[in-house]
Amino acid sequence: MENKSALRFTFSTIAIILGVVLFKQFDFETLKFEKPALAVIYIVVFLFSVFVLIKNYKKKTEK
């Protein structure tokens, strides 16, 4: 149980940090990212961390 809690905390932290970074890098006037290549990497890792969090949440609610 302790391991799953640490995993949840780690992926939550990653998702929050990357969400803030993506928000800061996005230019709303031109609707583009400042660094598009880096933004792609951030989006992939952000989506993966959210996927893992949702997957673990669904397992927790099923039990």
C-alpha positions, 0 to 999 in steps of 0.5 A, spaced: 500 500 500 505 504 501 508 503 494 502 505 491 501 511 495 508 513 493 507 512 486 500 516 486 504 522 489 510 521 484 505 521 478 500 527 481 507 531 482 509 530 475 502 532 472 501 538 476 508 541 474 508 539 467 501 542 466 503 548 469 509 548 464 505 547 458 500 553 460 506 558 461 509 556 454 502 556 451 501 563 447 494 564 447 495 570 442 498 566 437 495 559 439 502 556 439 507 554 444 514 557 445 518 551 444 514 546 440 518 540 440 519 540 447 512 541 448 510 535 445 515 531 450 511 535 455 504 533 453 506 525 452 509 525 459 503 529 462 498 524 458 502 518 460 502 520 468 494 522 467 493 515 464 497 512 470 493 516 475 486 514 472 488 507 471 490 506 479 484 510 481 479 505 477 483 499 480 482 502 487 474 504 486 473 497 483 476 493 490 
